Amino acid sequence: MTVISISPPSIALVRFADPLSRVLKTESQAERVIAALRRCSRCSVELDFSGIAGTSPVFCDAFFGLAERELPDTWLVPRHYEYPWPSLVHRLVGRLACLREKNWIRGVESLVTGFGSVPRLYDSVSVQNGAQCVVLAFEPLAGPGRTSPSSFEL
């Protein structure tokens, strides 16, 4: 009998932290964490904060810069963190909210239009809890045989 795991893989961040202070401080530590995340083929990965004493702004900036470039659709879920939350947890939660909104928008586009996406007037970027969010505006569907989004019926 084959057992298939449905839980996301977990990465213990303490493996990458300074051994004495248990703090994630440097850009090189962020690069090593991202390298470990690249090896995970799943779209959701748990980041285990057990034993982490803190994170520096340098680490957080490097980590999120690399994550947005190299793993834009990977859900990074924080686990086992203690109060007060590290600044990294705040940014991860904001990033998760943005990814959830982006996936919800894609689903609504498919439901309303029957297509994967619709033409946009503009895409803009806003910052929410330290994470970048995409704000979208859609062109109204108009023309023969089409209704505008404000008048469609479900």
Buried (B, 14 or more C-beta within 10 A) or exposed (E): EEEEEEEBBBBBBBEBBBEEEEBBBBBEBBBBBBEBBEEBEEEBBBBBBEEBBBBBEBBBBBBBEBBEEEBEEBBBBBBBBEEEEBBBBBBBBBBBBBBEBBEEBEEEBEEBBEEEEBEEEEEEEEEBBBBEBBEBEBEBBEEEEEEEBEEEEE
